[in-house]
Amino acid sequence: MVLPCLLYEDDDLLVLNKPAGLNTHAPAPYAGEGFYDWLRHREPRWAKLAIIQRLDKETSGVIVFSKTSLANRSLTEQFTRRMIRKKYLLLTDRKVPRMPLTVKSTLVRAGEKYISRPANAAGGLAETRFETYVGADVRKLISTSVLAPPPSAFKNEPPHVGSYNMVGAEPLTGRTHQIRVHAAASGFAILGDTLYGGPLAPRVYLHAAEITLKHPADGRDLTFRAPADFETDPRFDLRTAFIEPETTDAYRIVHGASDGQPGWYVERLGDFLLSQGERPPDARQREKLERLLKLSSARGAYHKTLTRLARRASANQVSPQHLFGEEALEPLVIRENGARFELSFREGYSVGLFLDQRDNRRRLLTGHVASGFPLFPLSPDTRHASPEILNCFAYTCAFSVCAAKAGALTTSLDLSKKYLDWGKRNFALNQIDPAGHDFIFGDVFDWLRRLLKKGRRFDLVLLDPPTFSQSKERGVFRAEKDYAELISAALPLVNPGGVVFASTNSADWPPEEFVASVAAAVRGAKKKILQQHYVPQPPDFPVSRDEPAYLKTIWLRIE
């Protein structure tokens, strides 16, 4: 499987086309993963990635990572000696001065931004060369595909490139925000760069189009290009950079305020789109849905009204309602990382799969949790044994399916017979005989005690409870109040060196408090954490100040 954003890879280099809207690295320990963090923990061969250059969150384009210490040293030296050439493209609605133009100044930090001051070597010189690309030069650097029509409302839609001035920029130094500051100081602030006086737009229209360097191992000249496509929807570009279309056709396209749409969410589910919000979509949202329908080659759209009263309503009342296009045949089958899952728009509030756990399901498929964290380290005594996994709160058993596809023996435990039967169908969809695995109907706390008495032990216990639930045996379960008790009840069933997966989507529970609560429960059980890895929601659920992270997951190897 190859990421769509991958431009080049060999033993020393990894070169990718970074989408706008994603940090190069995580800005804080519990924030959304940056591009680097997500990559480094995705593949074992990327475990030693090092950051050589950085692009701003809203800047797209070519970014190079080193994979070896040799490459790290070589590229660092090339950047230090200014041997590496970079070309950027930007859009502006301002009048552009006579080109070419070279700007030299000292950049001074002022809160969140930088200010251009007269050149002062003591302050660190910043130098940028601007020019207007024409003819063959610009054809190399900009895509000719136009997937979105010219906008009617500039603030909310991608711009029609022909309506704006395009400028090339070559930074001769590598200061933070250098091109943005120098463009604004020269009178042509970048489209969307409100920090430096540009007009509001869906993104900052700055793109790293080309980079030229010498290969670290053999010294040959290499040029990598990622043509700018400023006319596509940046929200869609962010998703398609990470989603491998051959293996996955289910992901989130619009994530609320992070995508400039507070309170509105849109997912692609196979050949259909599912809109979600507290009220039916308005005319503007329907127009956007129709555009997304065309862009994603989907066949129809549905809408689900988000409500806290779903438990009191009938399945028909809370099921997604058809909006336009074709109606989905039941069951609807989607693909995710090569696995197949059955969904339904007629079975009630939940359609059968939580897309925000896609990366965690992939960890079960690959047996790779993070850099230096294999899921099941093989020893001579266990090399031929199938790992045993307990999936609590199994729902439609998607975690179990992925573990079973990887060769594990699974036990799926849930309070709903309907969902366990659904899970068995998911097993069959993936050519796995459900008869070779266990499905237990009942209360999780009750069955954790029973399994302990039976002497059952597991190599991995998965805990992904609902924020709120209720059963006759247990009564009310609230994640923030009862999660520590759940961890304590599960730990005795974990084999030495086994793994606990603890996850919650309790939006109001701060991640540091969640992690502390889990760690305290482990200590209280007289156990020791040998290894841990925290992950937030995947990149298609982007985190922002206006749309904070809600999903919190920690993988723990227990002594």
TAQUIZI-V910969 format. One record per pair of residues at least 24 apart in sequence whose C-alpha atoms are under 8 Angstrom apart, sorted by the first residue. I is the first residue (numbers start at 0). J is the second residue. D is the distance in whole Angstrom. If there is no record, write none. Layout:
[[I & J & D] [I & J & D]]
This chain:
[[0 & 243 & 7] [0 & 246 & 8] [1 & 243 & 7] [2 & 240 & 7] [2 & 241 & 6] [2 & 242 & 7] [2 & 243 & 6] [3 & 239 & 7] [3 & 240 & 5] [3 & 241 & 6] [3 & 242 & 7] [3 & 243 & 6] [4 & 240 & 5] [4 & 241 & 7] [6 & 223 & 8] [6 & 225 & 8] [10 & 66 & 7] [10 & 67 & 8] [11 & 65 & 6] [11 & 66 & 5] [11 & 67 & 6] [11 & 69 & 8] [11 & 70 & 6] [11 & 215 & 7] [11 & 216 & 8] [12 & 63 & 7] [12 & 64 & 6] [12 & 65 & 5] [12 & 66 & 6] [12 & 67 & 8] [12 & 70 & 7] [13 & 63 & 6] [13 & 64 & 5] [13 & 65 & 6] [13 & 66 & 7] [14 & 61 & 7] [14 & 62 & 6] [14 & 63 & 5] [14 & 64 & 6] [14 & 223 & 8] [15 & 60 & 8] [15 & 61 & 6] [15 & 62 & 6] [15 & 63 & 7] [16 & 59 & 7] [16 & 60 & 5] [16 & 61 & 5] [16 & 62 & 6] [16 & 225 & 6] [16 & 240 & 8] [17 & 58 & 8] [17 & 59 & 5] [17 & 60 & 5] [17 & 61 & 6] [17 & 62 & 7] [17 & 240 & 8] [18 & 57 & 8] [18 & 58 & 7] [18 & 59 & 5] [18 & 60 & 7] [18 & 233 & 8] [18 & 236 & 6] [18 & 237 & 5] [18 & 240 & 7] [19 & 56 & 6] [19 & 57 & 4] [19 & 58 & 5] [19 & 59 & 5] [19 & 202 & 7] [19 & 203 & 8] [19 & 233 & 7] [19 & 236 & 8] [19 & 237 & 7] [20 & 56 & 5] [20 & 57 & 5] [20 & 58 & 7] [20 & 202 & 8] [20 & 233 & 8] [20 & 237 & 7] [21 & 56 & 5] [21 & 57 & 7] [21 & 237 & 8] [21 & 538 & 8] [21 & 541 & 8] [22 & 54 & 8] [22 & 55 & 6] [22 & 56 & 4] [22 & 57 & 8] [23 & 53 & 6] [23 & 54 & 6] [23 & 55 & 7] [23 & 56 & 7] [29 & 510 & 7] [29 & 511 & 7] [29 & 533 & 8] [29 & 534 & 8] [29 & 535 & 7] [30 & 535 & 7] [30 & 542 & 7] [30 & 548 & 7] [31 & 535 & 6] [31 & 536 & 7] [31 & 537 & 8] [31 & 538 & 8] [31 & 541 & 7] [31 & 542 & 5] [31 & 548 & 7] [32 & 534 & 8] [32 & 535 & 7] [32 & 537 & 8] [32 & 538 & 7] [39 & 369 & 8] [39 & 370 & 7] [40 & 368 & 7] [40 & 369 & 4] [40 & 370 & 5] [41 & 367 & 8] [41 & 368 & 8] [41 & 369 & 7] [41 & 370 & 8] [42 & 367 & 8] [42 & 369 & 8] [42 & 370 & 8] [43 & 367 & 7] [43 & 369 & 8] [43 & 370 & 6] [43 & 371 & 8] [45 & 370 & 8] [46 & 369 & 8] [46 & 370 & 5] [46 & 371 & 7] [47 & 370 & 8] [51 & 75 & 7] [55 & 176 & 8] [57 & 202 & 6] [57 & 203 & 5] [57 & 204 & 8] [57 & 205 & 8] [58 & 203 & 6] [58 & 204 & 7] [58 & 205 & 5] [58 & 206 & 6] [58 & 207 & 7] [59 & 205 & 7] [59 & 206 & 5] [59 & 207 & 6] [60 & 206 & 5] [60 & 207 & 4] [60 & 208 & 6] [60 & 209 & 8] [60 & 225 & 6] [60 & 226 & 8] [60 & 227 & 7] [61 & 207 & 5] [61 & 208 & 6] [61 & 209 & 6] [61 & 210 & 7] [61 & 223 & 7] [61 & 224 & 7] [61 & 225 & 6] [62 & 207 & 8] [69 & 215 & 7] [69 & 216 & 8] [70 & 215 & 5] [70 & 216 & 7] [73 & 215 & 5] [74 & 215 & 7] [77 & 212 & 8] [81 & 171 & 7] [81 & 172 & 7] [82 & 212 & 7] [83 & 210 & 7] [83 & 211 & 6] [83 & 212 & 5] [83 & 213 & 8] [84 & 169 & 7] [84 & 171 & 8] [84 & 210 & 6] [84 & 211 & 5] [84 & 212 & 7] [85 & 169 & 6] [85 & 170 & 7] [85 & 207 & 7] [85 & 208 & 8] [85 & 209 & 6] [85 & 210 & 4] [85 & 211 & 7] [86 & 167 & 7] [86 & 168 & 6] [86 & 169 & 5] [86 & 170 & 7] [86 & 207 & 6] [86 & 208 & 6] [86 & 209 & 5] [86 & 210 & 6] [87 & 167 & 6] [87 & 168 & 5] [87 & 169 & 6] [87 & 205 & 7] [87 & 206 & 5] [87 & 207 & 4] [87 & 208 & 5] [87 & 209 & 7] [88 & 140 & 8] [88 & 165 & 7] [88 & 166 & 6] [88 & 167 & 5] [88 & 168 & 6] [88 & 205 & 6] [88 & 206 & 5] [88 & 207 & 7] [88 & 208 & 7] [88 & 227 & 8] [89 & 165 & 6] [89 & 166 & 5] [89 & 167 & 6] [89 & 168 & 8] [89 & 189 & 6] [89 & 190 & 8] [89 & 204 & 6] [89 & 205 & 4] [89 & 206 & 6] [90 & 160 & 8] [90 & 163 & 6] [90 & 164 & 6] [90 & 165 & 5] [90 & 166 & 6] [90 & 189 & 6] [90 & 190 & 6] [90 & 204 & 6] [90 & 205 & 7] [91 & 163 & 6] [91 & 164 & 5] [91 & 165 & 7] [91 & 166 & 8] [91 & 187 & 6] [91 & 188 & 6] [91 & 189 & 5] [91 & 190 & 5] [91 & 197 & 8] [92 & 162 & 8] [92 & 163 & 5] [92 & 164 & 6] [92 & 187 & 7] [92 & 188 & 8] [92 & 189 & 8] [92 & 190 & 7] [93 & 164 & 7] [93 & 186 & 7] [93 & 187 & 5] [93 & 188 & 7] [94 & 164 & 8] [94 & 186 & 8] [94 & 187 & 6] [95 & 164 & 7] [95 & 186 & 7] [95 & 187 & 6] [96 & 185 & 8] [96 & 186 & 8] [98 & 129 & 7] [98 & 130 & 5] [98 & 131 & 7] [99 & 128 & 7] [99 & 129 & 6] [99 & 130 & 4] [99 & 131 & 7] [100 & 128 & 6] [100 & 129 & 5] [100 & 130 & 6] [101 & 126 & 7] [101 & 127 & 6] [101 & 128 & 4] [101 & 129 & 6] [102 & 126 & 6] [102 & 127 & 5] [102 & 128 & 6] [102 & 181 & 7] [103 & 127 & 7] [106 & 174 & 8] [106 & 177 & 8] [112 & 176 & 8] [112 & 194 & 7] [112 & 195 & 8] [113 & 176 & 7] [113 & 180 & 7] [114 & 180 & 7] [115 & 180 & 7] [115 & 181 & 7] [115 & 184 & 7] [124 & 172 & 8] [125 & 171 & 8] [125 & 172 & 6] [125 & 173 & 7] [125 & 174 & 6] [125 & 177 & 7] [126 & 170 & 6] [126 & 171 & 5] [126 & 172 & 6] [126 & 177 & 8] [127 & 168 & 7] [127 & 169 & 6] [127 & 170 & 4] [127 & 171 & 6] [127 & 172 & 7] [127 & 177 & 8] [127 & 178 & 7] [127 & 181 & 7] [128 & 168 & 6] [128 & 169 & 5] [128 & 170 & 6] [128 & 171 & 7] [129 & 166 & 7] [129 & 167 & 6] [129 & 168 & 4] [129 & 169 & 6] [130 & 166 & 6] [130 & 167 & 5] [130 & 168 & 6] [131 & 165 & 7] [131 & 166 & 5] [131 & 167 & 6] [132 & 165 & 8] [132 & 166 & 7] [132 & 167 & 6] [139 & 224 & 8] [139 & 226 & 7] [140 & 208 & 6] [140 & 209 & 7] [140 & 224 & 7] [140 & 225 & 7] [140 & 226 & 5] [140 & 227 & 6] [141 & 208 & 8] [141 & 226 & 4] [141 & 227 & 4] [141 & 228 & 6] [142 & 226 & 5] [142 & 227 & 6] [142 & 228 & 5] [143 & 228 & 8] [144 & 228 & 7] [145 & 228 & 8] [145 & 230 & 6] [145 & 231 & 7] [146 & 230 & 7] [146 & 231 & 6] [146 & 294 & 7] [147 & 230 & 6] [147 & 231 & 6] [147 & 232 & 7] [147 & 290 & 8] [147 & 294 & 8] [153 & 200 & 7] [154 & 199 & 6] [154 & 200 & 5] [154 & 201 & 7] [155 & 200 & 6] [155 & 201 & 6] [155 & 259 & 8] [156 & 200 & 7] [156 & 201 & 6] [156 & 232 & 7] [157 & 200 & 7] [157 & 201 & 6] [157 & 229 & 7] [157 & 230 & 5] [157 & 231 & 6] [157 & 232 & 6] [157 & 233 & 8] [158 & 229 & 7] [158 & 230 & 6] [159 & 230 & 6] [160 & 229 & 7] [160 & 230 & 7] [201 & 233 & 7] [201 & 259 & 8] [202 & 233 & 7] [204 & 229 & 7] [234 & 258 & 6] [237 & 538 & 8] [237 & 539 & 7] [238 & 538 & 8] [238 & 539 & 6] [241 & 538 & 8] [243 & 336 & 8] [246 & 334 & 6] [246 & 335 & 6] [246 & 336 & 5] [246 & 337 & 5] [246 & 338 & 8] [247 & 333 & 8] [247 & 334 & 5] [247 & 335 & 4] [247 & 336 & 5] [247 & 337 & 7] [248 & 333 & 6] [248 & 334 & 5] [248 & 335 & 6] [249 & 333 & 6] [249 & 334 & 7] [249 & 335 & 6] [249 & 354 & 7] [250 & 354 & 6] [250 & 539 & 7] [251 & 354 & 7] [251 & 539 & 6] [251 & 540 & 7] [252 & 539 & 7] [254 & 539 & 8] [254 & 540 & 6] [254 & 541 & 7] [255 & 546 & 7] [256 & 543 & 8] [256 & 545 & 6] [256 & 546 & 5] [257 & 541 & 6] [257 & 542 & 6] [257 & 543 & 6] [257 & 544 & 8] [257 & 545 & 7] [257 & 546 & 5] [258 & 541 & 8] [268 & 333 & 6] [269 & 297 & 8] [269 & 331 & 8] [269 & 332 & 7] [269 & 333 & 5] [269 & 334 & 7] [270 & 296 & 7] [270 & 297 & 5] [270 & 298 & 6] [270 & 299 & 7] [271 & 297 & 5] [271 & 298 & 6] [271 & 299 & 5] [271 & 300 & 6] [271 & 301 & 8] [271 & 327 & 7] [272 & 297 & 7] [272 & 299 & 6] [272 & 300 & 5] [272 & 301 & 6] [273 & 300 & 6] [273 & 301 & 5] [273 & 302 & 6] [273 & 303 & 7] [273 & 319 & 8] [274 & 300 & 7] [274 & 301 & 6] [274 & 302 & 4] [274 & 303 & 6] [275 & 302 & 6] [275 & 303 & 5] [275 & 304 & 6] [275 & 305 & 6] [276 & 302 & 8] [276 & 303 & 7] [276 & 304 & 5] [276 & 305 & 5] [277 & 304 & 5] [277 & 305 & 5] [277 & 306 & 7] [278 & 304 & 6] [278 & 305 & 7] [279 & 303 & 8] [279 & 304 & 7] [298 & 324 & 6] [298 & 325 & 6] [299 & 323 & 6] [299 & 324 & 4] [299 & 325 & 5] [299 & 326 & 6] [299 & 327 & 7] [300 & 324 & 6] [300 & 325 & 8] [300 & 326 & 8] [303 & 348 & 8] [309 & 348 & 7] [313 & 347 & 7] [314 & 345 & 7] [314 & 346 & 6] [314 & 347 & 4] [314 & 348 & 7] [315 & 345 & 7] [315 & 346 & 7] [315 & 347 & 6] [316 & 347 & 8] [317 & 347 & 5] [317 & 348 & 5] [318 & 344 & 6] [318 & 345 & 6] [318 & 346 & 6] [318 & 347 & 4] [318 & 348 & 5] [318 & 349 & 8] [319 & 344 & 6] [319 & 345 & 7] [319 & 347 & 8] [319 & 348 & 7] [320 & 344 & 8] [336 & 361 & 7] [338 & 401 & 7] [338 & 429 & 7] [339 & 425 & 7] [339 & 428 & 6] [339 & 429 & 6] [340 & 397 & 7] [340 & 425 & 6] [340 & 428 & 7] [341 & 421 & 8] [341 & 424 & 8] [341 & 425 & 6] [341 & 428 & 8] [351 & 394 & 8] [351 & 395 & 6] [352 & 395 & 7] [352 & 397 & 7] [355 & 536 & 6] [355 & 537 & 6] [355 & 540 & 7] [355 & 550 & 8] [356 & 536 & 7] [356 & 537 & 8] [357 & 537 & 7] [358 & 537 & 6] [360 & 397 & 8] [360 & 398 & 6] [360 & 401 & 6] [361 & 401 & 7] [363 & 398 & 7] [363 & 401 & 6] [363 & 402 & 5] [363 & 405 & 7] [364 & 401 & 5] [364 & 402 & 6] [364 & 404 & 7] [364 & 405 & 5] [365 & 405 & 7] [366 & 405 & 8] [368 & 532 & 8] [368 & 554 & 8] [369 & 532 & 7] [372 & 530 & 8] [374 & 498 & 7] [375 & 458 & 8] [375 & 497 & 8] [386 & 457 & 8] [386 & 458 & 6] [386 & 459 & 8] [387 & 456 & 8] [387 & 457 & 5] [387 & 458 & 5] [387 & 459 & 7] [388 & 457 & 6] [388 & 458 & 6] [388 & 459 & 5] [388 & 460 & 6] [388 & 461 & 8] [389 & 457 & 6] [389 & 459 & 6] [389 & 460 & 5] [389 & 461 & 6] [390 & 460 & 6] [390 & 461 & 5] [390 & 462 & 7] [391 & 443 & 6] [391 & 460 & 7] [391 & 461 & 6] [391 & 462 & 6] [391 & 463 & 7] [391 & 464 & 8] [392 & 443 & 7] [392 & 462 & 7] [392 & 463 & 6] [392 & 464 & 6] [392 & 465 & 8] [393 & 419 & 8] [394 & 418 & 5] [394 & 419 & 7] [394 & 422 & 7] [395 & 419 & 6] [395 & 420 & 8] [395 & 421 & 5] [395 & 422 & 4] [395 & 425 & 8] [396 & 421 & 8] [396 & 422 & 5] [396 & 423 & 8] [396 & 425 & 7] [397 & 422 & 7] [397 & 425 & 7] [400 & 425 & 7] [400 & 426 & 6] [400 & 429 & 8] [403 & 431 & 8] [404 & 429 & 8] [404 & 431 & 8] [408 & 435 & 8] [408 & 436 & 6] [409 & 436 & 5] [409 & 437 & 6] [410 & 436 & 6] [410 & 437 & 5] [410 & 438 & 6] [410 & 439 & 7] [411 & 437 & 6] [411 & 438 & 5] [411 & 439 & 6] [412 & 438 & 6] [412 & 439 & 5] [412 & 440 & 6] [412 & 441 & 7] [412 & 443 & 7] [413 & 439 & 7] [413 & 440 & 5] [413 & 441 & 6] [413 & 442 & 7] [413 & 443 & 7] [414 & 440 & 6] [414 & 441 & 5] [414 & 442 & 6] [414 & 443 & 8] [414 & 470 & 8] [415 & 440 & 6] [415 & 441 & 7] [416 & 440 & 6] [442 & 470 & 7] [442 & 472 & 7] [442 & 473 & 7] [444 & 473 & 7] [444 & 485 & 7] [444 & 488 & 7] [445 & 472 & 7] [445 & 473 & 8] [447 & 488 & 7] [447 & 489 & 6] [447 & 492 & 8] [448 & 488 & 7] [450 & 492 & 8] [451 & 491 & 7] [451 & 492 & 6] [455 & 492 & 7] [456 & 492 & 5] [456 & 493 & 6] [456 & 494 & 6] [457 & 492 & 6] [457 & 493 & 5] [457 & 494 & 6] [457 & 497 & 7] [458 & 493 & 6] [458 & 494 & 5] [458 & 496 & 8] [458 & 497 & 5] [458 & 498 & 6] [459 & 493 & 7] [459 & 497 & 6] [459 & 498 & 5] [459 & 499 & 6] [459 & 500 & 7] [460 & 489 & 7] [460 & 492 & 8] [460 & 493 & 7] [460 & 498 & 7] [460 & 499 & 5] [460 & 500 & 6] [461 & 499 & 6] [461 & 500 & 5] [461 & 501 & 7] [462 & 499 & 8] [462 & 500 & 6] [462 & 501 & 5] [462 & 502 & 6] [463 & 500 & 8] [463 & 501 & 6] [463 & 502 & 5] [463 & 503 & 6] [464 & 502 & 7] [464 & 503 & 7] [465 & 503 & 7] [465 & 504 & 8] [466 & 503 & 7] [466 & 504 & 7] [466 & 505 & 6] [478 & 503 & 7] [478 & 505 & 7] [479 & 505 & 8] [479 & 508 & 7] [479 & 513 & 8] [482 & 516 & 8] [482 & 517 & 8] [483 & 516 & 6] [483 & 517 & 6] [483 & 519 & 8] [483 & 520 & 5] [484 & 520 & 7] [486 & 517 & 7] [486 & 520 & 6] [486 & 521 & 7] [487 & 520 & 6] [487 & 521 & 7] [487 & 523 & 8] [487 & 524 & 6] [490 & 521 & 8] [490 & 524 & 8] [493 & 557 & 8] [495 & 557 & 6] [495 & 558 & 5] [496 & 529 & 8] [496 & 556 & 6] [496 & 557 & 5] [496 & 558 & 5] [497 & 556 & 6] [497 & 557 & 6] [497 & 558 & 7] [498 & 554 & 7] [498 & 555 & 5] [498 & 556 & 4] [498 & 557 & 6] [499 & 554 & 6] [499 & 555 & 5] [499 & 556 & 6] [499 & 557 & 7] [500 & 552 & 7] [500 & 553 & 6] [500 & 554 & 5] [500 & 555 & 6] [501 & 552 & 6] [501 & 553 & 5] [501 & 554 & 6] [502 & 550 & 7] [502 & 551 & 6] [502 & 552 & 4] [502 & 553 & 6] [503 & 550 & 6] [503 & 551 & 5] [503 & 552 & 7] [504 & 549 & 5] [504 & 550 & 4] [504 & 551 & 6] [505 & 549 & 6] [505 & 550 & 7] [506 & 548 & 7] [506 & 549 & 4] [506 & 550 & 7] [507 & 549 & 8] [510 & 551 & 6] [513 & 551 & 8] [514 & 553 & 7] [526 & 557 & 7] [526 & 558 & 6] [527 & 557 & 6] [527 & 558 & 5] [528 & 555 & 6] [528 & 556 & 6] [528 & 557 & 5] [528 & 558 & 6] [529 & 555 & 7] [529 & 556 & 5] [529 & 557 & 6] [529 & 558 & 6] [530 & 555 & 6] [530 & 556 & 5] [530 & 557 & 7] [531 & 555 & 4] [531 & 556 & 6]]
